[in-house]
Amino acid sequence: MHRHRKHKSKDKALVQHAKNRAGLRYGVSLSIQDLENIVKLIKQQKGNHLGRQSNRVSHWEIEYKEQTMHVVYDKIRSKIITFLPR
């Protein structure tokens, strides 16, 4: 049970970090729904897969809100980890 709670707070931290980095690096304000939409694009292979960082982490180039964004994605959590600079 304790692990589950910790995982949830880690998920919240990842979401907040990703939203902050999107704003900082791309000048966009993304909602939780926006992040979920980007994950959906990745799962549907609707982007340019740039490569793997590890078994669970991969880099993607995604078109979203009329911008090309470099996204780091965690497939185990199904979450965006961060947005990298162009």
CYANA upper distance limits for C-alpha pairs under 8 A (distance plus 0.5 A):
  1 MET  CA      5 ARG  CA      7.19
  2 HIS  CA      6 LYS  CA      6.87
  3 ARG  CA      7 HIS  CA      6.58
  4 HIS  CA      8 LYS  CA      6.81
  5 ARG  CA      9 SER  CA      6.95
  6 LYS  CA     10 LYS  CA      6.73
  7 HIS  CA     11 ASP  CA      6.67
  8 LYS  CA     12 LYS  CA      6.79
  9 SER  CA     13 ALA  CA      6.65
 10 LYS  CA     14 LEU  CA      6.64
 11 ASP  CA     15 VAL  CA      6.74
 11 ASP  CA     77 ARG  CA      8.35
 11 ASP  CA     79 LYS  CA      8.29
 12 LYS  CA     16 GLN  CA      6.70
 13 ALA  CA     17 HIS  CA      6.51
 14 LEU  CA     18 ALA  CA      6.56
 14 LEU  CA     79 LYS  CA      8.05
 14 LEU  CA     80 ILE  CA      7.80
 14 LEU  CA     81 ILE  CA      6.26
 14 LEU  CA     82 THR  CA      8.24
 15 VAL  CA     19 LYS  CA      6.66
 15 VAL  CA     32 ILE  CA      7.84
 15 VAL  CA     35 LEU  CA      8.44
 15 VAL  CA     79 LYS  CA      8.02
 15 VAL  CA     80 ILE  CA      7.66
 15 VAL  CA     81 ILE  CA      7.91
 16 GLN  CA     20 ASN  CA      6.63
 17 HIS  CA     21 ARG  CA      6.66
 17 HIS  CA     81 ILE  CA      7.95
 17 HIS  CA     82 THR  CA      7.19
 18 ALA  CA     22 ALA  CA      6.60
 18 ALA  CA     80 ILE  CA      6.95
 18 ALA  CA     81 ILE  CA      6.38
 18 ALA  CA     82 THR  CA      5.02
 18 ALA  CA     83 PHE  CA      6.77
 19 LYS  CA     23 GLY  CA      6.87
 19 LYS  CA     29 SER  CA      7.52
 19 LYS  CA     30 LEU  CA      6.34
 19 LYS  CA     31 SER  CA      7.84
 20 ASN  CA     24 LEU  CA      6.66
 21 ARG  CA     25 ARG  CA      6.27
 21 ARG  CA     26 TYR  CA      8.36
 21 ARG  CA     82 THR  CA      6.87
 21 ARG  CA     83 PHE  CA      6.18
 21 ARG  CA     84 LEU  CA      8.15
 22 ALA  CA     26 TYR  CA      5.85
 22 ALA  CA     27 GLY  CA      7.14
 22 ALA  CA     28 VAL  CA      6.53
 22 ALA  CA     29 SER  CA      7.51
 22 ALA  CA     30 LEU  CA      7.61
 22 ALA  CA     82 THR  CA      8.14
 22 ALA  CA     83 PHE  CA      6.19
 23 GLY  CA     27 GLY  CA      4.98
 23 GLY  CA     28 VAL  CA      5.23
 23 GLY  CA     29 SER  CA      5.98
 23 GLY  CA     30 LEU  CA      8.02
 24 LEU  CA     28 VAL  CA      8.40
 25 ARG  CA     83 PHE  CA      7.78
 25 ARG  CA     84 LEU  CA      7.67
 25 ARG  CA     85 PRO  CA      6.16
 25 ARG  CA     86 ARG  CA      8.28
 26 TYR  CA     69 MET  CA      8.11
 26 TYR  CA     85 PRO  CA      8.26
 30 LEU  CA     34 ASP  CA      6.06
 30 LEU  CA     35 LEU  CA      7.33
 31 SER  CA     35 LEU  CA      6.99
 32 ILE  CA     36 GLU  CA      6.79
 33 GLN  CA     37 ASN  CA      6.61
 34 ASP  CA     38 ILE  CA      6.79
 35 LEU  CA     39 VAL  CA      6.80
 35 LEU  CA     79 LYS  CA      8.34
 35 LEU  CA     80 ILE  CA      7.39
 36 GLU  CA     40 LYS  CA      6.70
 36 GLU  CA     79 LYS  CA      8.30
 37 ASN  CA     41 LEU  CA      6.84
 38 ILE  CA     42 ILE  CA      6.86
 38 ILE  CA     62 ILE  CA      8.08
 38 ILE  CA     64 TYR  CA      7.92
 39 VAL  CA     43 LYS  CA      6.68
 39 VAL  CA     73 TYR  CA      8.31
 39 VAL  CA     78 SER  CA      7.36
 39 VAL  CA     79 LYS  CA      7.21
 39 VAL  CA     80 ILE  CA      7.40
 40 LYS  CA     44 GLN  CA      6.65
 41 LEU  CA     45 GLN  CA      6.71
 41 LEU  CA     46 LYS  CA      5.54
 41 LEU  CA     47 GLY  CA      7.34
 41 LEU  CA     62 ILE  CA      8.29
 42 ILE  CA     46 LYS  CA      6.33
 42 ILE  CA     47 GLY  CA      6.81
 42 ILE  CA     60 TRP  CA      8.05
 42 ILE  CA     62 ILE  CA      8.34
 45 GLN  CA     49 HIS  CA      8.34
 46 LYS  CA     62 ILE  CA      7.98
 47 GLY  CA     60 TRP  CA      7.04
 47 GLY  CA     61 GLU  CA      6.25
 47 GLY  CA     62 ILE  CA      5.37
 47 GLY  CA     63 GLU  CA      7.51
 48 ASN  CA     60 TRP  CA      6.11
 48 ASN  CA     61 GLU  CA      5.44
 48 ASN  CA     62 ILE  CA      7.05
 49 HIS  CA     58 SER  CA      8.23
 49 HIS  CA     59 HIS  CA      6.79
 49 HIS  CA     60 TRP  CA      5.16
 49 HIS  CA     61 GLU  CA      6.98
 50 LEU  CA     58 SER  CA      8.03
 50 LEU  CA     59 HIS  CA      5.75
 50 LEU  CA     60 TRP  CA      5.77
 50 LEU  CA     61 GLU  CA      7.30
 51 GLY  CA     58 SER  CA      6.29
 51 GLY  CA     59 HIS  CA      6.02
 51 GLY  CA     60 TRP  CA      7.89
 52 ARG  CA     56 ARG  CA      8.49
 52 ARG  CA     57 VAL  CA      6.57
 52 ARG  CA     58 SER  CA      4.68
 52 ARG  CA     59 HIS  CA      6.67
 53 GLN  CA     57 VAL  CA      5.83
 53 GLN  CA     58 SER  CA      5.87
 53 GLN  CA     59 HIS  CA      7.70
 54 SER  CA     58 SER  CA      7.41
 56 ARG  CA     74 ASP  CA      6.03
 56 ARG  CA     75 LYS  CA      5.80
 56 ARG  CA     76 ILE  CA      6.47
 57 VAL  CA     72 VAL  CA      7.36
 57 VAL  CA     73 TYR  CA      6.07
 57 VAL  CA     74 ASP  CA      5.15
 57 VAL  CA     75 LYS  CA      6.90
 58 SER  CA     72 VAL  CA      6.30
 58 SER  CA     73 TYR  CA      5.87
 58 SER  CA     74 ASP  CA      7.24
 58 SER  CA     75 LYS  CA      8.36
 59 HIS  CA     70 HIS  CA      7.54
 59 HIS  CA     71 VAL  CA      6.25
 59 HIS  CA     72 VAL  CA      5.13
 59 HIS  CA     73 TYR  CA      6.76
 60 TRP  CA     70 HIS  CA      6.24
 60 TRP  CA     71 VAL  CA      5.62
 60 TRP  CA     72 VAL  CA      6.86
 60 TRP  CA     73 TYR  CA      7.91
 61 GLU  CA     68 THR  CA      6.99
 61 GLU  CA     69 MET  CA      6.01
 61 GLU  CA     70 HIS  CA      5.10
 61 GLU  CA     71 VAL  CA      6.64
 62 ILE  CA     68 THR  CA      6.03
 62 ILE  CA     69 MET  CA      5.72
 62 ILE  CA     70 HIS  CA      6.99
 62 ILE  CA     71 VAL  CA      7.56
 63 GLU  CA     67 GLN  CA      5.98
 63 GLU  CA     68 THR  CA      4.99
 63 GLU  CA     69 MET  CA      6.80
 64 TYR  CA     68 THR  CA      6.94
 64 TYR  CA     69 MET  CA      7.69
 69 MET  CA     83 PHE  CA      7.53
 69 MET  CA     84 LEU  CA      8.15
 69 MET  CA     86 ARG  CA      7.38
 70 HIS  CA     83 PHE  CA      6.23
 70 HIS  CA     84 LEU  CA      5.85
 70 HIS  CA     85 PRO  CA      7.40
 70 HIS  CA     86 ARG  CA      7.00
 71 VAL  CA     80 ILE  CA      7.41
 71 VAL  CA     81 ILE  CA      8.13
 71 VAL  CA     82 THR  CA      6.58
 71 VAL  CA     83 PHE  CA      5.16
 71 VAL  CA     84 LEU  CA      6.71
 72 VAL  CA     80 ILE  CA      6.45
 72 VAL  CA     81 ILE  CA      5.90
 72 VAL  CA     82 THR  CA      5.84
 72 VAL  CA     83 PHE  CA      6.72
 72 VAL  CA     84 LEU  CA      7.89
 73 TYR  CA     78 SER  CA      7.76
 73 TYR  CA     79 LYS  CA      6.48
 73 TYR  CA     80 ILE  CA      5.04
 73 TYR  CA     81 ILE  CA      6.00
 73 TYR  CA     82 THR  CA      7.97
 74 ASP  CA     78 SER  CA      6.09
 74 ASP  CA     79 LYS  CA      5.89
 74 ASP  CA     80 ILE  CA      6.69
 74 ASP  CA     81 ILE  CA      6.86
 75 LYS  CA     79 LYS  CA      7.38
